[in-house]
């Protein structure tokens, strides 16, 4: 399955399983999927040392990962502040790791 299809399927699963309203994926600062993210915000996300949850308005889980020479940024957003709390965040991160494995194949 190609990269776009894998990401789209993953986004649909996140929306069904969790209260994810929106998901954006960037590869080497180019948008692959979802909403547009401001370039200054992309730079901020690129500097993250690990997966981070923001709780300013609603909830946002942001992660970056590398496959080969490509750097990916994934941002999942929800209107519900509790979306990425506790075990739910663990499940989302586990699913992201599975997606990374599929993208790497």
Secondary structure, 3 states (H helix, E strand, C coil): CCHHHHHHHHHHHHHHHCCCCEEEEEECCEEEECCCCCHHHHHHHHCCCCCEEECCCCEEEEEEEEECCEEEEEEEEECCCCCCCHHHHHHHHHHHHHHHHHHHC
